[in-house]
Amino acid sequence: DSDLSMRTLSTPSPALIFPPNSPGFQNGRGSSTSSSSVTGETVAMVHSPPPTRLTHPLIRLASKHQKEQAHIDRLPDHSMIQIFSFLPTNQLCRCARVCRRWYNLAWDPRLWRTIRLTGETINVDRALKVLTRRLCQDTPNVCLMLETVIVSGCRRLTDRGLYTIAQCCPELRRLEVSGCYNISNEAVFDVVSLCPNLEHLDVSGCSKVTCISLTREASIKLSPLHGKQISIRYLDMTDCFVLEDEGLHTIAAHCTQLTHLYLRRCVRITDEGLRYLMIYCTSIKELSVSDCRFVSDFGMREIAKLESRLRYLSIAHCGRITDVGIRYIAKYCSKLRYLNARGCEGITDHGVEYLAKNCTKLKSLDIGKCPLVSDTGLEFLALNCFNLKRLSLKSCESITGQGLQIVAANCFDLQMLNVQDCEVSVDALRFVKRHCKRCIIEHTNPAFF
């Protein structure tokens, strides 16, 4: 085929996505010619498109018979593309090797808005290089259709892989690299500098990442508008243990459009870091500082400056937060919908009262392991927060069945109730089940089922 001999296009082998000995690869289509293994590593291989015709008469006869039996070939192109749109990256690469028609359909630009790779052993740097090179065939060195890259859990991802994304994917909008602990600040800076449309960034578990900022070159070039060039709205830095107040200051100054920020277990963050955050990021709707043990009531005073914009707040296991901090939130953040205060042992019935009377639209509340909250606090909740759907009271030693009955009699939309390790009777649990029929009760009472 003269046309085939002139083509330089190629299809990444599924072996690039799955190791040859993995269950996902051993489906009857893998072969020793499509991949090789060296010291247990996956080696990238590249394959040409399938030939357009078969020359041997017997093979041609068998192929014709098989074609008559393959009803899927009767589907129009748009239906095939719709089916392919549900396949992950590795399966899409495999489909491209079936026949010429599938090859052309599998590389339809509409199917390559997302690349999703998973696995601890995958050579993800090489995979990204081969895939982006193939996707850049019509627009050399630039992949305009790719908007989402998800490589969470790929521990072999390094800065080299992120450099590939930064240089080839200017239209990138979402990047998830959670658990990829080998990447550093420099690579992240390159991505946010060269991908101006990036809105969603997940670097949770990337312990070497200490802040988010533009590269020095981008900062100099954009100095008149410095600090307003990163359009990130969603940022997850959970388990970025090295993040400190100064790093949070840098993030706030550069990412002023943040609406969702998660800092779970960033144990070095203090109230001072939250003060920096509230100076620049005034549009935050969701914030988590769970397990940030240095955050106290003063930090709550800073967070309260978000006022009615704040809808989600998690302060779980922040032991320095008391009723004073809860009162700040209750007074100014009247549209709060979700609050997780589990393990804040300084919260009492007074704090729950402030919350219930001011945040009447509350839908989800977790006050588990708050031993000073009793039936009195539950009564305030029941008489004010009629829209409550999820309530966790796990290990609340002062809660009894009477408090649960008051809640069930007023909060008919309750869908989840956690009373594990609480001294409540079977009759109280049955009362809840009768009044809140859709409620799932998590409990540790063997007599109730």
ABEGO torsion letter per residue (X at the ends): XAAAAABABBBBBAAAABBAABAAABAGABBAAABBBBGGBBBBBBBBBBBABBABAAAAAAAAAAAAABAAAABBAAAAAAAAAABBAAAAAAAAAABAAAAAAAABAAAAABBBBBEAABBAAAAAAAAAAAAAAABBGBBAABABBBABGBAABBAAAAAAAAAABAABABBBABGBAABBAAAAAAAAAABAABABBBABGBAABABBBBBAAAAAAAAAABGAABABABBBABGBAABBAAAAAAAAAABAABABBBABGBAABBAAAAAAAAAABAABABBBABGBAABBAAAAAAAAAAEAABABBBABGBAABBAAAAAAAAAABAABABBBABGBAABBAAAAAAAAAABAABABBBABGBAABBAAAAAAAAAABAABABBBABGBAABBAAAAAAAAAABAABABBBABGBBBBAAAAAAAAAABAABBBBBABAABX
